[in-house]
Amino acid sequence: MKHLTLLFIALVFSPFLSAEETETRLTELDAFWQKVSLAVQQGDFDSYQSTCHPDAVLVSGVKKKSYPLAEALKRWKKEFDDTRDGKRRSRVEFRFSHRYGDDKTAHEEGMFIYSYQTQGVEWQHEYIDLEALLVKKDGQWLLIMEYQKSVSTQAAWEKLAK
């Protein structure tokens, strides 16, 4: 009971971000997701990897498993290399329905659309429901958990339009 009382006091008296601090955090997070998008579009694996915490976890709702994001990065590297070398075109875009956090942590919930095209093939689009946890370390936002919850639809994507 004592622990619950202390937790309640900590929550009630914890500082809340001002509107300006919230706007700054969201601007920084928008820049983070833009960096991720640009890395995918350019096939810049090192830039993409720099957005991930070394201990980050990937959770796959479709596969019903979680594992180190580093393992997924090893699988994805060929796609980055093919994009960089012009054998493939890739892009990713994010939209969010909920964005919680403070100046050092963030919980982002929404969707992404990953699109790709190989020579002679039409663009392919994958709509994925997403939750992400990020931490700010040494002034830089880092992805610590990416939860690809489920496959989604273009209709759901359009509902999140700005």
Secondary structure, 3 states (H helix, E strand, C coil): CHHHHHHHHHHHHCCCCCHHHHHHHHHHHHHHHHHHHHHHHHCCHHHHHCCEEEEEEEEECCCCEEEEHHHHHHHHHHHHHHHHCCCEEEEEEEEEEEEEECCCEEEEEEEEEEEEEECCCCCEEEEEEEEEEEEEECCEEEEEEEEEEEECCHHHHHHCCC
